[in-house]
């Protein structure tokens, strides 16, 4: 009898300890995330981002700096092609820098508040908090949320899985998924430093452009202006390619592709070989848009971006903003007509 009583007491103690050390509820984790966000003065994060495009994948090393409340520096570097692009936000506005082309664009934009950002910690927390139907689970080391996204073209990437480290609620892994739950964007976080310190010039546009250009190979005057022409892989109803025209311009080559039909548009691709020095950024009348492989500018009737040394622009009176974004994202797929 005494032995049974001891076993019963031991069992109750084990249950009590398990309950005391048990996994926190979804509400408790969300409350802690909100508290952490309130106390956060900034961070420095390193990550690897993989974009799946058809049969191919592009891998980027991403360094993210954020200083509360609204300073940002996101540097995207293509791991295979040694090319980089940077997005900055400071008191003067939002800038997109392409150091290899010596190009800088300035936006009056509320980025990153207007959309999900898989590599920004506070954006992930906002997505978790905003989705009242978010799914929650827990493993030995991680809290896992599946939430809706807030992308401008939400139909392509409507879901994301956010994995947080239990130890300090830092981001561990994010998968952004298509409607069939296939991961098309994966961000793996390797270094997270909360409440990091910053220098006075860390978010200055000119200083960042100069630093990024150090070590870049010199761009030859009148060098090779050849490039592989790319075509959208997305299919638009009753729309087909009707003309492709190549034009030699003063310092490079331009290809103009025309699609006609219900959703007609023109795709312009251009590569210039002369490095033109500009002391001030070009103002862009439009909003910044994350195309995955690069940042672009979208307005009511056009979208433009640079990638792999080539400038792209889509112009259309028949495509919506979301449709232009979808076409632009598909241009980086397999180059097929």
N, C-alpha and C positions, 0 to 999 in steps of 0.2 A: 504494500500500500504506500509506504513511504517512498519507494523507488518510483512509483507511478506519479506521485505528487511532485517529486523532484523533476521528472521528465516534463510534466505539465508546466511547471514554473519556468524551466529552461526554455521550453517552446514559446511561452508567452513573452519572455525576455527577448528572444530572437526576433519575434514578430514586431515587438516594440522598437528594437534597434533598426530593423529594416524600414519601418514606417518613418522613424526619425531621420534616417539617411536616404529616404526614398527620392524618386525623381519628382522634380517640381512640376506643377500643373502648367498648362499653357498660359493661363492668366497670370501666374506668378512670374513666369519668364518674360512675358510682355511687359509687366510692371517694372521688372529689373532693367529691361532694355530701354524703356522710357527714362528711367532714372539715370542710366549710364549716358544716354544722349544728352540729358540736361547738364550733366557734369563735364561733358567732353569739351576740351578747349581746342582740340585738333588731333591730327594723327599723320603718321607716315606709314605707307603700306606698299609691299612688293607682292606682285602676283603674276601668274601665267594665265593668259587667256587663249583658249582654243576656239576657233570658229570653224564649224563644219559647213562646207559649201559643196553640195553634191558628193562626189567621190573624194574630193580633196579637203584638206584642212589647212588653215593658216594659224600659226602660233605667234603670239605676241607676248613680250615681256612688258609689264605695266607697272609704273611707279606712280603712286597716288599720294599727293600731299593735300591736306585740308587744314586751314586755320579758321577757327570759328570767328565770326558767323558765316562769312560768304567768300573767303579766298580759297581758290582751288588751283592745283597744278596736276594735270594728268598727262604722263608721257607714255605714248604707245610706241614700242619698237618691235619691228618685224624680226623675229629671231633668225629667219633664213636669209633675208635680203638686206639686213643692216640699214634699214630705213626707219625713220621715226616721224612722229607727228605729236604735237603737244596742244592741249587745250588749257588755257589760263583764264581765271576769273579774278579780277581785282576791282578797285574802286572805279576804274575807267571803263569797265565793261567786260565782255567775254571775247577772248581771242583764240583763233586757231592758227598755229604756227606750223609751217612745213619747212624745216631748216634746209634740207637739201635743195629745195627750189627757191630758197630765200623769200618765201611768201608768208605774209601774215594778213589775217582778216579780222575785223572787229565787228562784233554784233551787239546790239542792244537787246539782250535776251535775259530771261529769268532762269536759264540753265544753271544748275541741274534740277531745279524745282519742278519742271514741267513734265518729267518723264522718269521712268525707272532707270537706274544705272547699276548694273550688276557688280561694279567694282567700287562703288561708294557705300561705305558702312551705314551712314545715316539714311541713305536712300533705301537700303534693304530693310532697316528698322521701320521706316515709314510705310513700306509695302506690307510688312507683317502687321502693323497696327491698323492700316486702312482696310485690310481684307478680313471682315468679320467672320467669313466662312473658311478661313485658312485652316489647313490640316496640320496637325502637330503630332510629332512622335519623338521618342528619345532612345538613344543607344548608350553604350557604356561611356563614350567620350563626347557625344554631340547631342544638341537639341536640333531637331529638323522641322522646318516649316515648308509647306507647299502653299504658295500664294498666287493670286492673279498679278499680272504685271500692269504697268501704266505706260507702256510704250505708245508712241504716236501711231504706229501701225500695229495695233494690238492683236489683230487677227492672225498675224504670222507667228508671233511669240507670246501666246496668252498666259503661259504658266512659268513658274520658276520654283526650284527647290533650293532652299537656303539652309546651309548646315553651319551651326555655330558651336564653337568650343565651349564645353561646360565650365571649364576652369575660369574663364574671364569674359565669356560671351563675345569673343572676337570672331570674325568671319573665318571659316575654314574652307568652304567650297560652295559655289553657286552654279546651278545648272538652269539655263533658260531654255524652255521647251516649246515645241510646236504643238498644234492641237492634238497630235497623237502621242504626246509625252516623249518625243524624241529630243534629246539634248542637242541643240544647235550651237549654243554658246556655253562654254564651261570656264569658270574662273576659279583657279586654285591659289589660295593665299599662302604665302610662305613666311612673310615677316609683317607683323603688325605692332606698331609702337604708338600707344595712346598718349595723349597730352604731350606730344612732341614739341620741341622748340624750333623756331625759324629765324633766319636772318632777315634784315630789313629789305633786301633785294630779291628774296626768294620767289616773289610773285610779280616781279617787274618784267614787262614784256620784252624790252630791248635787251636786258641782261640775260634773260632766258634764251632768246634767239642767238645771241653771241656765244653763250656757253654751249648750246646745242650744235653750233656750226664748227666749233673747235674739233679738229681731227677728221672732219669730213673731207673726202677727196676733192681736189679742185675740179670745177666743172669746165671742161674745155670749150673754148670759143668755137662755134661752128662745128661741134662734134656730131656724133651719131644721133639722128633724129628719128630713127626707125623705132617702131613699137608694134606689138601685136594688137590688132583691132579686136575689140570684144563686143559681144552681142548679148542682149537680155535673154535670159533663159525662161523668164516667166511668160506664160501664154495669156494674151488678152483677147477677149472675144471679138471676132470679125476685124482683127488688126494684123497686117502683114507688112513685111519689108518690101518697099517698092524701088528704093534707090540708094546707092552707096557712091559717094563722090570723094575723091582725094584731092586736096588743094595744098600746094606748096606755099608757105607763107615766109615772111622775111627771115625769121629765125627758127623755123621748124616745119612741122607738117600737121595738117588738119584733115580729119576724116569726118564727113557729114553723112549720117545714115537717117533715112526718112522712112517712117512707118505710117501707113495710111489705113483708114477704116474708122470704126466707131470710136476707138480710143487712140486716135492718131497722135504721134509725137515725133520729135526730131532729137537724135542723139549725136552730140558733137564730141569728138575725141581729138586732143591736140597735145603735141609735145614740142616744147621749145628748148633750144640748146644753149642759148645765151643767158648767163646768169645776170639778171637785171637787179641792181641794188636799189632798194627802196628804203627811205628813212622812216616812213610811217606806214602803218597798216592800212589796207583798203577797207573802207566801210561797206558792209554788206546789208542790203535792205532785205531782210528775211530772218528766218530763225535757224539756229543751229540744230542739226539732226545727226544722230549717231547711226552710221550705216554699218557698223560692225568693224569693217576693215579700216575705216577712216571716218572723219567728221565731215559733214557737208553743210551747205546752206540751202534752205528750201523757202520758196515764196509761193504765191498763188499760182503762178504759171511756169515755174522753172525750179530746177534743183541742180546744184553744181558741187563738185568735189574733186580732189586730187588723190591719185594713188599710183605708186610705183613709177613716179616721174611723169605721169600723164594727167592732164586736166580733162575732166568730163563735165558735160552739161546736157541736161534733158529739158526741152522746152515743149510745152503743150497747152492748148486751150481746152482740151477734152479730158485730161486726167485730173483727178482730185489730188490733193497733197499726199494722201495715203497711198494712192496708186503710183505716184511719181517715186515715192520712197521705196515701194515694193519693186518697181522696175529698176531703180538705181542699185538696190541691194543685189538684184539678180545679175547685173552686169558683171559682177566679180565672180560669177560662176564659170563653167566651161565655155570657152570661146567658140560657140557654134551659132550658125544662122538659123 
